[in-house]
Amino acid sequence: MLKKKNDYSVIVYFEDGTSPKKWMFVHKLNGFKMFLNKEHPTWQYMNVYNRRTRAFMRQFKRDSFIPPFIQE
């Protein structure tokens, strides 16, 4: 079985009307949330996609619990 590594791409939306930003290679979602809280504190929600198939997986809001991986 292949390791789960950089399985997600994420589009992040901001409260202040800034254009959304996209990250293509995201490994652990909870670590990515910590990065966003520190570097982009005005983020509002993020849409998570399967990087390989580009299928939408889930949306997370800033104040919600975000697991490291999404169970498929």
C-alpha positions in Angstrom: 0.0 0.0 0.0 1.3 3.5 -0.9 1.9 6.0 1.9 -0.6 8.8 2.1 1.5 11.8 1.3 0.4 15.1 0.0 -3.0 13.7 -0.9 -4.9 17.0 -0.7 -5.2 20.3 -2.5 -6.9 23.1 -0.6 -8.5 26.3 -1.6 -8.7 28.8 1.3 -11.2 31.7 1.4 -10.7 34.9 3.5 -13.0 37.1 5.6 -11.5 40.4 4.3 -12.4 39.8 0.6 -8.8 38.8 -0.4 -8.7 36.5 -3.4 -8.8 32.8 -2.5 -5.4 31.0 -2.3 -4.7 27.5 -3.5 -2.2 25.0 -2.1 -1.6 21.9 -4.2 0.4 19.5 -1.9 -1.1 19.3 1.6 -0.3 16.4 3.8 -1.9 16.7 7.2 -5.0 18.9 7.4 -4.7 19.7 11.1 -1.1 20.9 10.6 -2.2 23.0 7.6 -4.9 24.6 9.9 -2.1 25.6 12.4 -0.1 27.1 9.5 -3.2 29.1 8.3 -3.9 30.4 11.8 -0.3 31.7 12.1 0.4 33.0 8.6 -3.1 33.9 7.4 -5.2 34.7 10.4 -8.1 36.1 8.4 -9.0 32.8 6.7 -12.7 31.9 7.0 -13.0 28.4 5.5 -11.3 25.9 3.2 -12.4 23.5 0.6 -10.4 20.2 0.5 -10.0 18.2 -2.7 -8.4 14.9 -3.6 -5.2 16.1 -5.3 -5.0 13.2 -7.8 -8.7 13.0 -8.9 -9.6 16.7 -8.1 -12.8 15.5 -6.5 -14.3 17.7 -3.8 -14.0 16.0 -0.4 -15.1 18.4 2.4 -15.3 22.0 3.6 -13.9 23.1 7.0 -14.6 26.3 8.8 -12.0 28.1 10.9 -13.5 27.2 14.2 -14.3 23.5 13.4 -12.3 20.4 14.3 -10.1 19.4 11.5 -8.7 15.8 11.5 -5.2 15.0 10.1 -6.8 12.9 7.3 -10.3 12.5 5.8 -11.6 9.0 6.0 -12.9 7.9 2.6 
